[in-house]
């Protein structure tokens, strides 16, 4: 039953969420409430714009309070005191000596509308004056003309229309009274207003709702939506709450001793989930990020990006939302070009213009198409959904054929000049690029994926051709990008045959995909650990000693959480877990740095601060938390079709226990409990009634450790041991059929810890950089960089007694536990200086 527009809205309980943030207002800090079909985007002082996709309905929405008994008007933007950010709803508390107003921002999970709810406590009667600017304009680059407004007294709302009657907007509230005039056939020059009076008695029981709806619909449908939303406000809140409760509890959960990291993972899940949008004309896709549009028509990156979709699908698969991945990959297939190329970006107004032919942006990236193949393969590996691959096989094949045609010189590698942009979108390093290492790495990985997909589909002829192609591509890759003598990877090959040797984050990508042995990029890995590239909030996109470095340049100096995440995974896969953990923690800290819950797009290379142009809620920055944690630190990979799980954890020094729950492999869910005490590592796996799986368990232990015994379900079990420069691995293969326990007893080697302090806004680099370390017989050498004049403490654990130390002082605090104190002496103030420490064991 549709509620009468003048019926009161009774108060209901707003429940605390275990994930919520509550903090003092920062007036210009971004905040949002985003649903599948709408978005409320604004700042914490209480000014918002409201989108019902693909239209911005209103902007500059805010309210003031008039107190008749005191003849005083209060602009509530000046008294915003606290914010509460929850996945399901954002709230702002406005505090005055005569009243408190809690403004709840509620974007329905499924409906095409937005709700602003005012919960008022007051000691005197009030008038709430709402102000807004009517817009009714589509997302860039489409446009509309002839907009006008009308007051509809029957519904207590303003109607925003235009001449064709195909687009409409509604904003109103029960008991609202019109204040502003509505000039004919045009929008007013000044903000429009309506007022709601409320007594102190009524405020005890009643909420004041403001409903915004509309879209690519006519007036009657918009009014029907308006009344429907008005009738179901409490249900909308609880539907939102139920959705995010399920996202929190029903998908991947990781509990570690680091509460901040646990919470960052949960908010990364929310940040990615918020990107799923149902556009009424285009379909369901994944946006890239959110920000206010202001005077423009670009709300951050709140439209569909193909490359971002494929990249972020890897993280979404890790926490197990296969249904969302199917939907967003289906959208990319829908708009795949005839030659097989996958779209890079699709504005939400694409159906209103000739987007795919008249504008150059849709297909101008080259990396999106091989990423599509990777995303399809990854989805299959995680979900086991062979039917989806069969349904989309021709699309996958067409994408692969496009990539093949992007190689004009027969070396097996796609070329940027043919395929399109990849690592660089602008800057001095972009011109004359023939191929960069990012595009080449993604393509080589796509060939590997295609070979496996062909095998699955029974296309042995194409599989054989893919394998030949892979061998050619790998040979060319090594020849073009690998400097074997220097153990360094190059960034790009230019058209004239010369190379860009600059140290960039992109040289981590072949290590991320496991294309090359880490030894081939040893110098790059040392660069990533150095003060030239490493800062407390991530990894600079290019080394600070490069002639191209500019700390504010999008491609050549800023810190991207996305690429920091890729570097972190590369470091974990190269056994440099100390570096990997540092960068994982840097990304996790961004959840709490500025706009609570969201991870910003990019930061300055010199100071810990998002760039002014940075999108505050950027989805691939959330990828930079999920992926380094799941694929990096825990090394979890799975194949649902072959029922195989690989688990290669690199636990930080101080962690004694952690639990991974709801790890999804196809329809099966697993729980892993890891515990580490003294010289024993134990794993308990609960497969939750899953059929038999094979587990490949290969945990990292301290460097130089010796394995005494391995037991699986209390019985001795075969294993193999490998030593690296940085750690020791004990490889165990076993069957998972029912609850399974594994115990490794070992003689302690030596490992370093890391004390991380989350950077504050405005901080500059000053943390210790552990560049390299190695155990050789009875000597443990550590190379560090530190800021001149500073002292640092490094925790470490050793089963070998420390006889002496050179370059630092050692303090033993327990049987295996030590602290290493390091002082950086230098005459150069505020300069990073190297220092070598030797521990004689």
N, C-alpha and C positions, 0 to 999 in steps of 0.2 A: 504494500500500500504506500502510495506517495504521500509524504507529509505535506501538510499545508505550510506555505512559505512563512507564515507568521507564527507557527508553533514554536514554543520555547525548546531549547536544547538542554536537557538536564545534564548536570555534571556526572562524570564517571571517573573511576579510579585510573590514574596514570601510574603504571607499575615501574619501579626501578629496574633497570637492565644491568646485569653484571658487567657489560661491556661499556657502559656509559661514561662519558667525561663530564665533569662539572668544574667550571673555572670562571674566573673573572672575565668580563667582557673586554676585548680589545676592539675598539669601535670600528676599525676598518678591516678587521680580519674576516676572511671568507667563511661563510657557512651555507648549508644547503639542506633541502629535503627533496629527494629524487625518487620517482616511481618509474614504472614501465612506460607510461604515456605522458608524463608531466614532470616538471621540475620547478622548484622554488629556489632561486639562486640569489644570494645577497651577501650582506655584511652584518656583523653581530650587533651593530647599533640599531638594526631594525629596518633597513631599507632593502627591498627585494624587487626582483622581476619574476614574472611567472610565465612559463611556457606550457602550452598544450600542443604537443608536437603535431605539425612542424611550425607552429606559430608562437610568436611572443605576443601574449594577450595584453599584459600590462607591464609597466615598469615603474620604478620609483614608488612602490607601494610602502606606506608607512602610516603611523597613526599618532595622534596627539590626544590629550585628555583635557577637557574643560571642566572646572569645578565651579558650578553655579553659585554655591554658598560663599565662595571666596573670590568669585569673578577672576579666576586665574586659569590661564591655558599653559599646559606643560607639553613641550615637544618631547615625546618619549625617547627619541634618539639620544637625548641628552641625559637620560636617567637609566639607560640600559646597564644592568649591574652584573648579571651572571648568565652563562649559557649552560645548557645541558644537552649534550650531543649523544643521541642514541641511534642505532641503525634504523629503527622504525619511525623516529620522529625527533626533530630538533626543537628545543624550547629556549626562549630568552626571557629572563626575569627582569622586569622594570620596577625599580623601587623608588617610592616617594613617601613623604612623611604622612600622607593621608590615604595612600593606597599602594597595593602591589598588583601588578598585572603580569601574568605568565602567558606569553604568546607561544602557542604550539604550532609548528609548521608541519603539515601532514600531506604528503603526496601519496595518493593511493597506489598500492602495489599493482593494481590492474586497471582501475578506472581512469578515464580521461578528464581529470580535474585536479584541483588543489584546494586544500582546506587550511585556513588560518583560524585558530581557535584562541579566544581570549578568556582566561580564567582569572576573575577579578576578585580581590578582597579589598573592601573599602569601608570607611567610617562615615561617608557622606555620599550623596547622589552625584553621579558623574555623567558626562557626555563624551562618547568616544568618537573622535573625528578621524575618519579614514581618508587618506589622500592617495591618488595614483594618477599615472599618465596612461591613457588608452593608447594601444599600439596596433594590434592586429596586423603584424607584419611577419612574413615567413623568414625562416632561417636563410642566411646568405646562400647564393647571390640572387635569389628570386625576389620579387617585389610585388606590392599591391598598391592600388590607388583608390581614391574615393571613399575612404573610411569615414564613418560618422558614429555618433552615439545617441541613444535614446534612453530615457528613464521609463521603466515598466513598473507602474505603481502596484499592479496586481501581484508582482513577484518580488517587490522591494529590491530591484536590481537595475544596473545599467546594462544595456545591450550595445555591443560594438559590432557594427556591420559594414558592408561595402556593397557597391552597386550590383555586382553579379549575383549576390545572395548565396554564394557558394562557401563563404567563410564567415565565421561568427565568433563572438566572444561574449561572455557573461561575467559580471562581478557584482555581488550583492550579499545581503544579510537580512535575516528576519528582523522586523521592526526598524529597519534602516529607513531614514528619511532623506530624500533628495536634497542636495544643497547646491550643486553646480548646475549652471545652465547647459543646454545641449544644442549648440549651434547647428543649423541645418546643413547637411551635405558636406560636413567637414569635421575634423577633430578640433577641440579647443586648444588655444595657445597655452593656457595655464593648466596645472594639475586639477583633476576633478575630485570632488569630495562627496561623501555621504556621512551621516551622523546616526549614532545609536545611543539613546539615553538608557541608563540603567540605575535603578535605586540600590541602596546598600542592602535592602532586604532581598531583592531579586538576585543580586550578585552572589548570594550565599548558595543558591541552588542552580543557577542558570549560566551556561556558557554563551559567549557571543561568537558565532561563526561567521566567517567571510568565505564565500564559495567563489571560485574562479573556474570556469570551464569554457568549452568552445572547440574550435578546430576547423577542419575542412568539412563542415556540416552547416546546415541551414539553421534558421532561428528556432524553429519548433523543436528540432532534435537537441539543440543547445539548452533550451528551457527544460526539456525533459531530463537531460543529464543533470542540470542544476538542482531540480527537485529530488532526483534520485540520490544524489550525493548528500543533500540536506537531510534526507530520511535515514541515512545509513552511516552517519559520522562515527558513532561508537563502533560499529561493525568494521569500518575501514581501519580504525586504529588497531583493533584486535587482529584483523587479517594481516596487517603489516607486522605486528608483533609476532604472530604465529610464523610468518614466513622467515623472519630473521632468527627466531628461536630454533627453527628447523635447520637453518644455515649454520648456526652455532653448534648445535648438538647432533645433528644428523649427518654431517659431513666431517672431513678430517679435523681432528683435534690433536694438538701436541701440548703436553704438559712437561715443562722443564723447570729447573730451579730458577730460571730467569723469567720473572713475572712480566716484565716489559716485553720480552720477545714473544711470550705466549699471547699477550694482548695484541701485539702488532700483527701477528698472524691472523687473528680473528678479524681485525679491522681491514687487513688486506683482502680477506674473503669478501667482506662487505663492500669494499671499494670496487672490486671486480664485478660483483653481482649487480651493483648499482649501474654498471655500464650497459646492461641488457635493456634494450628499448624496443617497444612495439610501435612502429610507425604505421599509421592506418593505410598508407598507400604503398609503402615499399616492402614492409615485412619486419621480421624480428632480427635485429642486428646488435653489434657491440660497438658502442661509442668509444672514443679514446680518452675523454676527460671532460671536466666541467669547470666553468668560471662564469662570472657575470659578463654579459655582453656590453653593458653600458649603453652608449649611443650607437653601437654597431648591431649587426645581426649575427655575430659569432660568439655563442656562449661557450668559450673555451674551445674544446674539440668535441662538442656534443653531437657529432654526426659519425657515420660509419666509416671506419678505417680498416682496410683489408689486412695490411701487414700487422697492425696492432692487434686485430682480431686473432690472427693466427698465432702470434707470439703469446698473447694473453690466454689463448686456449690451452697452452701448455701448462700454465699455472692453474687454470680452472680444472683441468683434468687431474692435477695433483691433489686437489681437495675433493674431487669426485662428482662435479656437476656435469655429467655427460649429456643430460637433456639440454642444457643451455648451449653446449658446444654444437650439438646437432643443429639447433636452430640457427646459430650465427654463421656456421659454415654453409648452411643451405642458402642463406642470403647471398654469400659471395658467389656461389655457383649460379644463382639466379641472374646475376649481372656480369658473369664472365663474358669477355669479348669473344667474338667468333673465332679469332685466331688462338684462343686459349688463355689469353692474359687475364689475370685476376685484378679487379679494381683496387686501387690504392685508397681512394676515399669517395664516399657518396654522401653528399649533403642531404639533410632530411627534407629539403625542399626539391629534391631531384625530380619528383613527379610533376612539379609545377612548371618546369622549364625543360629545355632540351639539353640536360646536363651531360649526357654521355657523348654528345657529338659537338656541342658548341663551346664547351669549356675544356681546358687542357689538363685539369687536375686528376681526373678519375683514374687514368691508367699511366701516370708518369713515373711511377716507381717500378724498378726492376726486381727487387727482392720479394715482393708480395707473392708472386706466382710460385717460386720454389718453396716459400714458406707455407703455401696452401697444401702442397704435397706433404710436407713435414707434419703439418697440423692434422691432416687426414690420417696419416700413418700413426701419429701419436695417439689420436682418438681411438683408433683400432686397438693399439697395444694396451691401452688403459681399460677400455670398455669391453673389448671382445665382440663388438657389434659389426660382424662381417656383412650383414645385410645392408647397412648404410654405405659401406664401401662399394658393394655390388651396384647399388642404386646410383652411385655417383662415379662409377668407374670411367665412363667416357669423359666426364669433366676432368678427372684426375689425369687421364691420358692426354687430353687436349692441353692441359697446363704443362705437362712434361714436354710435349712436342714444341710448345712455344719456347720453352727454355732451351731446348736443343737448337732451335733456329736462331737463338741469340748468340750462338757461337759461330762467327764467320771465318775464323782462321784455323779451325779444325783442332784446336788444342784441348777441347773438351770442356772449356770454361765459358760461362756466360760473360758477355761484355756489357759494361755500363752504357757504352755509346749506343748499343742496340737495344738492350733490355730496358734501361731507364736508371733512375737514381737509386742509391742504396745507402751507404754510410753517410755520405755528405749530401746535404741539400743546398748548401751555399758555402761561401768562403773561398780563400785563395787556393786551397788544395783541391777544389772540385774541377776546375777547367782542365781539359785535355786528359781526363782520367779514362783509360781504356777499361780497366777492371780493378776494383778494390777488394781487399781481403775479406770484407764482410759479405759481399755478394758471392764471391767465390766459395766461401765456407758454407754459406746457406745452400748453394747449389750442389756442392759435393754431398752434403748431408741429404739433400733431396734425392740425389741419385741412389744413395744407399737405401733410402726409404722406398723408392720406386722399385728397386730390385726385389725387396721383400714383399711389396704389394703384388708385383707380377707373379711371384711364386705362389702367393695366396690365391690369386685369380686363375692360376693354371696356365698363364701365358709364358711358357718357357722360352719361346723365341725372343720375346721382348726382355725377359729377365737376362738371357744370355747377352743381348745387345747392351743392356744397362750395365752389366758387369764389365764388359769391354770398355764402355764409356767411362765407367768409374776408374778403371786402371789408367786410362789416358788422362782423365781430369786430375787424378792424384799426382801423376808424374809432372804434369804442367804446374800444378799448384806448388809443389816443392821447388821446381825450377824457378818459378816467378817470385815466390814469396819467402822462401827459406834461404837464409844466409847461414849455411852449415858451419862455416869457420867461426863466425861470431856468435853462433847459437841464438840468432835473432830473426824475427819475422819482419818483413817489410809491410808497409801499409798498402801501396798500390803500384801498378804498372801504368805508365803514361803512354799516349799514342805514339810518341817518338821513340819508345823503347827504354826510356830512363825510368827510374823508380823514385817513389816517395819513401824515404827511410824513417820518417818521423815516428817516434814512439807514441802510439795512440791506444785507446781502449779496444779498438777493433781487432788488434792482433790477439786478443783473448778468445775470439769467437771460434777458431778451429780447435782450441783446447776445450771450450764449452761443449762442442759437438764430438770431441774425441777423435778428430781427424788426424792430428799429429801427436807424436810422443812429446811430452813436456820438455824433454831435452832440447828439442828444436827451437823452443821459445824461452830458454833459460834466462837470457838477458832481458826479455820483455817482462818475465815474472819478477825479476829483481827491480825493474823500473816501477812496476805496480806497487811494490813495497816501499819505494823510496819517497823522500820528501818532494821530489819533483812531480810525482803523480798522486801520491796518497795524502789525503787530508782526513780529518776526523769525521767528515760528513760524506765521504765516498772517494771516488777516484776521478781525477781530472781527465777530461776527454783527450787531452794531449799534454805532453810533458811541458812543464813550465820553462824549460830551457830551449824549447823549440822557437824558431823565428816566427812561427805562426801563432804562438800562444797569446791569447787575450782572455782574461778571466770572465768576461761578459759575452764572449762570442759563442753563439749557439753550438757550433760544431768544434770549435778550436780553443777550448779552455774551460768551459763550464763543467759542472759535475752533474751527470745524469744518474739518478738512482737505477734506471733501467740497465745502463751499461755497467754500473757498479755491481749490479746483481750478476751480470754475465761474467765479470771478472772474478767475483766471489766463487762461482761454480767452477770456473777454470782453475782457480787456486786450490779448491778442494780436490778436484780431479788430478791435480799435480802434487798432491800430498802436502801442500802448503796450507794446512788447516788453520794455523794462527792468523794468516792474512785473510783467509776466507771468512773466518769468524769476525774479524775486525770489520770487514765490509758488510757482512750480514747485519751486524749490530748497527753500523752507520745507517743503513737503510731503515732498519726497524725504528731507530730513534726519530726518524722523520715523521712517524705517526704522531708524535707528541710535540713536535718542534713548533709548528705554526697553527694551521687550521686543524684542530684535533680530529683524529680519525683518518685524515686523508694524507696522501703522500704527494708532494709537489713534483712538478715536471723536471725542473732543473735549478741548480744553485750556482752562486758565484764560485769561481775557482780560487778566490783569495780569502773570502770571509764566509762564515756560515750564515747564509741568508739566501732565500729564494730570489731569483731575478724578478724585477717588477713585472716582466712579461710572462712569468712562469704560470702555467695552469695549476691551480692549487690542488685539484683532485685529478691526478693523471693515472690512468689504469696501468700502464706498463711500469710505473714506479711501484705499484703493488706486486707486480710480477717479480720485482727485485727483492721482495721479501719471501714470497712463497717458494720460488724456485731455488734460491740458495739454501733455504732451510731444508726442503724436502729432497731435492736432487743433489745439493751440495753437502751440507753437514751430515745428513742421514743417508745420502747415497741410495735413495729408494728408487728403483726402476722395476717395471713389471710388464709381463706379457700375459694378458688374460686368455689368449687362445692356447698358449702352451702351458699355462698355469705355472708360471715361474716368477719368483720375486727375488730381486737382488737387493741386498741390504749392506751398505758399506759405510757405517757410521764413523765419524771423526768427532768424538765428544770432547768438549773443552776440558781443560785441566780440572777445574773446580766442580764439575758436575758429577754427582754420585748416582743420580737416578733420573730417568725421564720415561714418558709413556706416549706412544703414538696410538691413537684410537680412531676407528672408522676409516682406516686406510682402505680405499675401495679398489678392487680389481674385478672388473666385470660386475656381476651381481653380488660378489662375495666381499666381506668386510673383515679386516684383520686388526688385532690389537697387539702391539709390541711393547714390552716393558723391559727396559735396559737398566742394569744396576752395575756400579763400578765401585769396588772397595779394595783398598790396598793392592793386592796382586791377584785379583779375581774380577773377571768380567762375566756377567750373567745376562742371558736373554730368555724371556718367556714369550712365546707366540701363542695367541688364542685366535684360531681361525674361524670361530663362530659358526660351526657346522658347515664350513666350506668343503668341497671335495678335495682330494689330495693335490697338493702343490709341491713344487720343488723350491727350496729356499737355498740361495747362495749367500751365505753370511761371511763377510770379509771385514771385520772391524779393525780400526787403527788402534795400535797400542804404542806406548812410548818407544822411541828409537832405541835400538839395542836390547829390547826385551827378549827373553827366551821362554818358549812355551814349555811348560812342564806337563800339562795334561789337558785334554779336551773331552768333555762328556756331553752326550746328547741323550736326554731322558735317563740320566744317571749311568749310562753305559759309555765306555771308551769309544771314541769315534775318530775316523781318519781325518787328517787335516794337512795343510801345507803352509809353510811360512815363507814370507818374503820380506826382506829388509830394504827400505829406501833411505835416502839421505835424512828424511824427516821423521819417519815412523816405522813401525813394524806391523805387518798384516798377517792375520791368521785366517786362512780360507777354509770354510767348512761348507760342505754340501749335504743336505739332508732332506728327507721327506716331511712335509707337514700334513699329518692326518690326526686331527685332534690336537689338544694342547701340547706344545713341544717346548722343552727347556734345554738350553745350551749353556754350559759353563766352561770357561777358559781360565785355567790356572797358569800364571806366568811369573817369571822373575822380572822385577821392575827394571826398565831401562831409564831413560831420561827424557823429559818433555817440559816445554815452556808453557807458561800461562800468559794471560793478557788481562790487564786491568783497564777496562774501557770506561770513560766518562762521557755521557751523552753531551754533545756540543750544544751550547746555547746560541740563540740568535746573536750574530755579531762576533762570534768567536773566530779566532785566527788559528792556523795550524801551530801546535806546540807539543803534540804527543810524541812519544818515542816511536821510532820506526825500526822494527826488527827486519833487517834486510835479508839476512841469510843465517843459517846455522847448520852445523853438521857434527856428527860423532865419528871420530877416527881413533880407534883403539881406546886409549885412556884419556883422550883429549876431546873436550866439547868446546867448539869455537862458535862464537856469536858475533855477527857484524851488525851494528846498529847505527842509526843516525838520530841525533838529539839536538835540541835547541841549545845554543851556547848559554852557559851559565845555569842550566837547569839540572835538577837531580831527578832520577827516575828509579822506580822499584819494579822488578820483574819477578813474579812468583815462578818457581819451578819445582818439579818433583824428580827425585833421582834415587834409584836403587843402588847406585854406585856412591860410596862415600866421597865427598869433595875434599881433596887434600889441600888444594890451594887455588887461588884465583888471581888472574892478572887482568887489570883494566876495570875491576869492580870489586866490591866487597860482598861476601856471602854470609848470610845468617841462617842457621838451621833452626827451624821452629817445631819440627816433629821428626819422626823416624825417616820419612821420605820427603818431607816438605821443607823448602828453603825459600829465602828471598835473596835476590841479587840487586844490590844498590849500585847505581851507575851515576857518575857525575860527568857532565860534558864541560870540559874546560876549553875555552877559546877566547881570543882577543876580539873576535868579530861579534858584536852584539846582535841578537835576534837572527842568528844564522844557523842553519842546520849543518852539523859537523859529524863526520863518521867516527866510529870508535870500534875497536876490536876487543872482545873479552875472551879470555881463555880459562876454562875450568879444567884443572888437572884432577882426574878421577882415580 
